[in-house]
């Protein structure tokens, strides 16, 4: 959908992107990550070895909304800390 909308709205100077967050601990879903060993297991699957937080995702969104991202459109930005990049050596 982001590519279709970006193509449709680009001539009007509108960029369209999507953010795909990974495992992100928030006040709303914090209890989910309290299951024994779950947070550690998921964190171990990320390249950055931790769960994300609301600020991690908000910073990506703020960047995309800024003029610094004016040449980025039609993209899905992975904001997962490197979740599922494959096994670490």
C-alpha positions as CSV (number, residue, x, y, z in Angstrom):
1,X,0.0,0.0,0.0
2,X,2.9,2.4,0.8
3,X,4.2,2.0,-2.8
4,X,0.9,2.6,-4.4
5,X,0.1,5.7,-2.3
6,X,3.7,7.0,-2.7
7,X,3.3,6.8,-6.5
8,X,-0.1,8.4,-6.4
9,X,0.8,11.3,-4.0
10,X,4.4,11.9,-5.0
11,X,3.6,14.6,-7.6
12,X,2.0,16.6,-4.8
13,X,5.2,16.5,-2.7
14,X,3.8,13.9,-0.3
15,X,6.0,11.0,0.8
16,X,4.4,7.8,2.1
17,X,6.3,5.2,4.1
18,X,5.5,2.5,6.6
19,X,7.3,1.5,9.8
20,X,7.5,-2.2,10.7
21,X,8.4,-2.4,14.4
22,X,9.7,-5.6,15.9
23,X,9.2,-6.8,19.5
24,X,8.6,-3.5,21.3
25,X,7.8,-3.4,25.0
26,X,5.2,-0.8,25.9
27,X,3.1,0.1,28.9
28,X,0.2,-1.7,27.2
29,X,1.9,-5.0,26.3
30,X,4.5,-5.2,29.1
31,X,2.8,-8.1,30.8
32,X,3.2,-10.2,27.7
33,X,7.0,-10.0,28.0
34,X,6.9,-11.1,31.7
35,X,6.4,-14.7,30.7
36,X,9.5,-16.5,32.0
37,X,12.4,-16.2,29.5
38,X,10.4,-14.7,26.7
39,X,11.9,-11.2,26.7
40,X,15.4,-12.7,26.8
41,X,14.6,-15.2,24.0
42,X,13.3,-12.5,21.7
43,X,16.1,-10.1,22.5
44,X,18.5,-12.8,21.7
45,X,17.0,-13.0,18.2
46,X,17.8,-9.4,17.5
47,X,21.1,-8.0,16.2
48,X,21.0,-5.4,19.0
49,X,20.3,-8.0,21.7
50,X,17.4,-6.2,23.3
51,X,13.7,-5.5,22.9
52,X,12.7,-2.2,21.5
53,X,10.9,0.6,23.3
54,X,8.4,3.2,22.3
55,X,11.2,5.8,21.8
56,X,13.0,3.5,19.4
57,X,9.9,3.4,17.1
58,X,9.0,7.1,17.7
59,X,12.5,8.2,16.6
60,X,12.1,6.3,13.3
61,X,8.7,7.9,12.7
62,X,10.1,11.4,13.6
63,X,12.9,10.9,11.1
64,X,10.5,9.9,8.4
65,X,8.3,12.9,9.2
66,X,11.3,15.3,9.1
67,X,12.7,17.1,6.1
68,X,15.8,14.9,6.3
69,X,13.7,12.0,4.9
70,X,12.3,14.1,2.0
71,X,13.8,11.7,-0.6
72,X,12.5,8.5,1.0
73,X,9.1,7.3,-0.2
74,X,7.3,4.1,-0.9
75,X,9.4,2.2,1.7
76,X,8.7,-0.1,4.6
77,X,11.3,0.7,7.2
78,X,12.2,-2.3,9.4
79,X,12.5,-1.0,13.0
80,X,13.1,-4.3,14.7
81,X,16.6,-4.0,16.0
82,X,17.6,-6.6,13.4
83,X,15.0,-9.2,14.4
84,X,15.3,-12.3,12.1
85,X,18.5,-11.3,10.3
86,X,19.7,-14.8,10.9
87,X,22.0,-16.5,13.5
88,X,24.7,-14.4,15.0
89,X,28.2,-15.9,14.7
